[in-house]
């Protein structure tokens, strides 16, 4: 599986969110690189812990801006964020009890979710928020 590289097709045209999305890509690539070296097990827990912490910050920031701008899709967007966190926490729980083979499941989930969320769900707020002067 090739590394996922950031390019402008992932941009939501809000600098702070783009930087945060790039960090999420970096975590995905860190896991992928470790797996390619045969070190997936050693890195999976660390990446999951970082995802839980970092997405909490990122999602809270996005949701705050959406609330301030009265974005009509906030409830659905927050639900998507909550679903992501629940899934990552479940992966972390499974990892913590010794479930094996999680690295590939985590990698596939992250790849699919990040691409579809950023290019789909996040894009729905871009025009709305940018039209309200958010930068």
C-alpha positions, 0 to 999 in steps of 0.5 A: 500500500503506498504512503498517503501524501498530502496534496491540495486535493485534501485542503479545506482552505482553513490553514489550522485544519489543513495542518491538523489533517496533515498530522493525521496523515503523518500518524497513518504513514508512521503506522504504515512505515512501521508495518513495512519494517515488520514493527507494526505491533510495536507502533500500533498502540502508540499511534492509536494513543496519539490518534485518540489524543490528537483527534480530540483536540482537532475535532473539538476545534473544528466543532467550535468553529462550526458552532460559532458560525452556526454551521447547519451540519454540525450535529451530523459532523460531530456524530461522524467524529464521535463514531471515529473516536469510538472506533479508534478507542475500540481498536485501542482496547483490542490492542491492549488485551493482546488482539493480534493483526490489528495493524492492517485493520487500523491502517485500512480504517484510517486510510478510508476514513480520512480520505472520505471524511476530509474530501467528503464531510469536511468539504461540506463545511468549506464553502459555508465557513469560508463564506463567513470569513474563517481562515 
